[in-house]
């Protein structure tokens, strides 16, 4: 786990290992959510960037009879 500090200008730095792991670039836009007393930053991805991200997902899930 990484730790960062909120600056007097209410800014934070995303630690290098997190930036590299998520392949974040300068100018990346985030959706900011408050949930259960925590802050979540969700990078906004274009549809072009999202293409193929579910490749290889396991689709063998139990289904209800009326949904098959």
DSSP file (Angstrom, degrees, kcal/mol; ACC not computed):
  #  RESIDUE AA STRUCTURE BP1 BP2  ACC     N-H-->O    O-->H-N    N-H-->O    O-->H-N    TCO  KAPPA ALPHA  PHI   PSI    X-CA   Y-CA   Z-CA
    1    1 A X              0   0    0      0, 0.0     2,-0.3     0, 0.0     0, 0.0   0.000 360.0 360.0 360.0 141.6    0.0    0.0    0.0
    2    2 A X        -     0   0    0     13,-0.0     2,-0.4     2,-0.0    12,-0.0  -0.689 360.0-148.7-104.1 159.8    1.2    3.5   -0.8
    3    3 A X        +     0   0    0     -2,-0.3     2,-0.3     2,-0.0     0, 0.0  -0.983  15.9 175.0-131.3 142.7    0.6    6.7    1.2
    4    4 A X        -     0   0    0     -2,-0.4     2,-0.4    11,-0.1    10,-0.1  -0.882  21.6-126.8-138.2 170.1    0.3   10.2    0.0
    5    5 A X        -     0   0    0     -2,-0.3     2,-0.5     8,-0.1     8,-0.3  -0.944  18.5-121.0-125.2 142.2   -0.5   13.6    1.6
    6    6 A X        -     0   0    0     -2,-0.4     6,-0.2     6,-0.1     2,-0.0  -0.694  34.2-137.2 -79.7 126.1   -3.1   16.2    0.8
    7    7 A X    >   -     0   0    0      4,-3.0     3,-2.3    -2,-0.5    -1,-0.0  -0.281  26.6-101.1 -79.4 168.0   -1.3   19.5    0.1
    8    8 A X  T 3  S+     0   0    0      1,-0.3    -1,-0.1     2,-0.1    -2,-0.0   0.731 127.0  56.7 -59.8 -21.0   -2.5   23.0    1.3
    9    9 A X  T 3  S-     0   0    0      2,-0.1    -1,-0.3     0, 0.0     3,-0.1   0.230 122.7-109.0 -93.0  13.8   -4.0   23.4   -2.2
   10   10 A X  S <  S+     0   0    0     -3,-2.3     2,-0.3     1,-0.2    -2,-0.1   0.840  75.3 136.2  62.3  37.1   -6.0   20.2   -1.8
   11   11 A X        -     0   0    0     -6,-0.0    -4,-3.0     2,-0.0     2,-0.3  -0.834  36.0-163.0-111.4 151.5   -3.9   18.3   -4.3
   12   12 A X        -     0   0    0     -2,-0.3     2,-0.5    -6,-0.2    -6,-0.1  -0.934  15.4-132.5-128.6 156.9   -2.5   14.8   -4.0
   13   13 A X        -     0   0    0     -8,-0.3     2,-0.6    -2,-0.3    -8,-0.1  -0.937  19.3-134.2-107.2 128.9    0.2   13.0   -5.8
   14   14 A X        -     0   0    0     -2,-0.5     5,-0.1     1,-0.1   -10,-0.0  -0.730  36.6-108.4 -80.2 122.4   -0.6    9.5   -7.1
   15   15 A X    >>  -     0   0    0     -2,-0.6     4,-2.4     1,-0.1     3,-0.8  -0.131  22.9-116.6 -55.7 147.2    2.4    7.3   -6.2
   16   16 A X  H 3> S+     0   0    0      1,-0.3     4,-2.8     2,-0.2     5,-0.3   0.860 112.4  54.6 -54.4 -44.1    4.7    6.2   -9.0
   17   17 A X  H 3> S+     0   0    0      1,-0.2     4,-1.9     2,-0.2    -1,-0.3   0.843 110.8  46.7 -64.0 -31.6    4.0    2.5   -8.6
   18   18 A X  H <> S+     0   0    0     -3,-0.8     4,-2.4     2,-0.2    -2,-0.2   0.916 111.8  50.4 -73.1 -44.6    0.2    3.1   -8.9
   19   19 A X  H  X>S+     0   0    0     -4,-2.4     5,-2.4     1,-0.2     4,-0.5   0.921 114.7  44.2 -58.3 -44.4    0.7    5.4  -12.0
   20   20 A X  H ><5S+     0   0    0     -4,-2.8     3,-0.7     3,-0.2    -1,-0.2   0.914 112.0  51.8 -68.2 -42.4    2.8    2.8  -13.7
   21   21 A X  H 3<5S+     0   0    0     -4,-1.9    -2,-0.2    -5,-0.3    -1,-0.2   0.889 118.4  37.0 -61.1 -40.7    0.5   -0.1  -12.8
   22   22 A X  H 3<5S-     0   0    0     -4,-2.4    -1,-0.2    -5,-0.1    -2,-0.2   0.420 107.0-125.7 -92.2   0.4   -2.6    1.7  -14.2
   23   23 A X  T <<5 +     0   0    0     -3,-0.7     2,-0.2    -4,-0.5    -3,-0.2   0.913  43.8 179.2  54.6  46.8   -0.6    3.2  -17.1
   24   24 A X      < -     0   0    0     -5,-2.4     2,-0.3    -6,-0.2    -1,-0.2  -0.582   9.8-162.4 -81.5 142.4   -1.8    6.7  -16.1
   25   25 A X    >   -     0   0    0     -2,-0.2     3,-1.9     1,-0.0    -5,-0.0  -0.852  34.0 -83.7-120.1 155.5   -0.6    9.6  -18.2
   26   26 A X  T 3  S+     0   0    0     -2,-0.3    -1,-0.0     1,-0.3     0, 0.0  -0.351 117.9  31.7 -56.0 137.3   -0.5   13.4  -17.5
   27   27 A X  T 3  S+     0   0    0      1,-0.3    -1,-0.3    -3,-0.0     2,-0.1   0.397  81.0 153.4  92.9  -2.5   -3.9   14.9  -18.3
   28   28 A X    <   -     0   0    0     -3,-1.9     2,-0.3     1,-0.1    -1,-0.3  -0.376  38.6-135.9 -60.1 135.6   -5.8   11.7  -17.4
   29   29 A X        -     0   0    0     15,-0.4    15,-3.1    -2,-0.1     2,-0.4  -0.748  20.3-161.4 -95.4 142.6   -9.4   12.6  -16.3
   30   30 A X  E     -A   43   0A   0     -2,-0.3     2,-0.5    13,-0.3    13,-0.2  -0.944  19.0-137.4-125.3 144.9  -10.9   10.9  -13.2
   31   31 A X  E     -A   42   0A   0     11,-2.9    11,-2.9    -2,-0.4     2,-0.5  -0.860  28.1-147.5 -88.8 135.9  -14.4   10.4  -11.9
   32   32 A X  E     -A   41   0A   0     -2,-0.5     2,-0.4     9,-0.2     9,-0.2  -0.934  18.1-177.7-112.9 123.6  -14.3   11.1   -8.1
   33   33 A X  E     -A   40   0A   0      7,-2.7     7,-2.9    -2,-0.5     2,-0.5  -0.937  19.6-150.3-120.8 141.7  -16.6    9.1   -5.8
   34   34 A X  E     +A   39   0A   0     -2,-0.4     2,-0.4     5,-0.2     5,-0.2  -0.959  28.0 168.8-105.7 124.9  -17.2    9.3   -2.1
   35   35 A X  E >   -A   38   0A   0      3,-2.6     3,-1.3    -2,-0.5    -2,-0.1  -0.953  61.6 -22.5-143.4 119.1  -18.3    5.9   -0.7
   36   36 A X  T 3  S-     0   0    0     -2,-0.4     3,-0.1     1,-0.3    -1,-0.1   0.850 126.9 -46.2  54.1  41.1  -18.5    4.8    2.9
   37   37 A X  T 3  S+     0   0    0      1,-0.3     2,-0.3     0, 0.0    -1,-0.3   0.622 120.1  97.9  80.0  13.3  -16.1    7.4    4.1
   38   38 A X  E <   -A   35   0A   0     -3,-1.3    -3,-2.6     2,-0.0     2,-0.4  -0.898  67.5-125.2-130.0 163.2  -13.4    6.9    1.4
   39   39 A X  E     -A   34   0A   0     -2,-0.3     2,-0.4    -5,-0.2    -5,-0.2  -0.903  21.0-165.6-107.6 132.4  -12.5    8.5   -1.9
   40   40 A X  E     -A   33   0A   0     -7,-2.9    -7,-2.7    -2,-0.4     2,-0.6  -0.978   5.2-158.5-119.7 131.4  -12.3    6.5   -5.1
   41   41 A X  E     -A   32   0A   0     -2,-0.4     2,-0.6    -9,-0.2    -9,-0.2  -0.941   8.8-170.0-107.7 120.9  -10.7    7.8   -8.3
   42   42 A X  E     -A   31   0A   0    -11,-2.9   -11,-2.9    -2,-0.6     2,-0.1  -0.941  21.2-130.5-114.2 113.5  -11.8    6.1  -11.4
   43   43 A X  E     -A   30   0A   0     -2,-0.6     2,-0.6   -13,-0.2   -13,-0.3  -0.393  20.9-127.7 -62.6 134.1   -9.8    6.9  -14.6
   44   44 A X        -     0   0    0    -15,-3.1   -15,-0.4    -2,-0.1     2,-0.4  -0.746  29.4-164.6 -83.4 121.8  -12.1    7.9  -17.5
   45   45 A X        -     0   0    0     -2,-0.6     2,-0.1   -17,-0.1   -15,-0.0  -0.861  16.4-122.9-110.2 142.2  -11.2    5.7  -20.4
   46   46 A X     >  -     0   0    0     -2,-0.4     4,-1.7     1,-0.1     5,-0.2  -0.375  29.9-109.8 -74.6 161.6  -12.3    6.3  -24.0
   47   47 A X  H  > S+     0   0    0      1,-0.2     4,-0.9     2,-0.2    -1,-0.1   0.830 121.0  57.3 -62.5 -30.1  -14.2    3.6  -25.9
   48   48 A X  H  4 S+     0   0    0      1,-0.2     3,-0.5     2,-0.2    -1,-0.2   0.909 107.5  46.7 -65.7 -41.3  -11.1    3.1  -28.0
   49   49 A X  H  4 S+     0   0    0      1,-0.2    -2,-0.2    -3,-0.2    -1,-0.2   0.811 110.6  53.7 -68.8 -29.7   -9.0    2.4  -24.8
   50   50 A X  H >< S+     0   0    0     -4,-1.7     3,-2.2     2,-0.1     4,-0.3   0.658  79.2 120.1 -79.3 -16.3  -11.7    0.0  -23.5
   51   51 A X  T 3< S+     0   0    0     -4,-0.9    -3,-0.0    -3,-0.5    -5,-0.0  -0.276  86.2   0.8 -57.2 124.2  -11.8   -2.1  -26.6
   52   52 A X  T >  S+     0   0    0      1,-0.1     3,-1.6    -2,-0.0    -1,-0.3   0.501  86.7 128.4  81.2   5.4  -10.9   -5.7  -25.8
   53   53 A X  T <  S+     0   0    0     -3,-2.2    -2,-0.1     1,-0.3    -1,-0.1   0.698  74.3  51.4 -71.4 -14.7  -10.5   -5.2  -22.1
   54   54 A X  T >  S+     0   0    0     -4,-0.3     3,-2.1     3,-0.1    -1,-0.3   0.356  78.0 135.0 -97.8   5.1  -12.8   -8.1  -21.4
   55   55 A X  T <  S+     0   0    0     -3,-1.6    -4,-0.0     1,-0.3     0, 0.0  -0.307  73.4  17.9 -55.7 130.1  -11.0  -10.5  -23.7
   56   56 A X  T 3  S+     0   0    0      1,-0.3    -1,-0.3     3,-0.0     2,-0.1   0.476  86.3 152.6  88.4   2.3  -10.6  -13.9  -22.0
   57   57 A X    <   -     0   0    0     -3,-2.1     2,-0.6     1,-0.1    -1,-0.3  -0.391  52.9-111.0 -68.2 143.3  -13.3  -13.3  -19.3
   58   58 A X        +     0   0    0      1,-0.1    -1,-0.1    -2,-0.1     0, 0.0  -0.655  35.9 178.0 -76.6 116.0  -14.9  -16.5  -17.9
   59   59 A X        +     0   0    0     -2,-0.6     2,-1.8     1,-0.1    -1,-0.1   0.316  47.1 108.5-102.0   7.0  -18.5  -16.4  -19.2
   60   60 A X        +     0   0    0      2,-0.0     2,-0.4     3,-0.0    -1,-0.1  -0.555  44.2 145.1 -87.5  76.6  -19.6  -19.8  -17.7
   61   61 A X        -     0   0    0     -2,-1.8     2,-0.1     1,-0.0    -2,-0.0  -0.868  57.8 -98.7-111.0 147.0  -21.8  -18.4  -14.9
   62   62 A X        -     0   0    0     -2,-0.4     2,-0.3     1,-0.0    -2,-0.0  -0.413  44.9-161.4 -62.6 135.5  -25.0  -20.1  -13.7
   63   63 A X        -     0   0    0     -2,-0.1     2,-0.1     2,-0.0     5,-0.1  -0.895  21.0-107.9-121.1 151.2  -28.1  -18.6  -15.3
   64   64 A X    >   -     0   0    0     -2,-0.3     3,-2.1     1,-0.1     4,-0.4  -0.463  34.8-115.3 -72.3 149.4  -31.7  -18.6  -14.4
   65   65 A X  G >  S+     0   0    0      1,-0.3     3,-1.0     2,-0.2    -1,-0.1   0.844 115.1  52.8 -57.3 -37.5  -33.9  -20.7  -16.7
   66   66 A X  G 3  S+     0   0    0      1,-0.2    -1,-0.3     2,-0.1    -2,-0.0   0.487 106.4  56.0 -79.5   0.2  -35.9  -17.8  -18.0
   67   67 A X  G <         0   0    0     -3,-2.1    -1,-0.2     1,-0.1    -2,-0.2   0.404 360.0 360.0-108.5  -0.1  -32.6  -15.9  -18.9
   68   68 A X    <         0   0    0     -3,-1.0    -1,-0.1    -4,-0.4    -2,-0.1   0.476 360.0 360.0 -83.1 360.0  -31.0  -18.6  -21.2
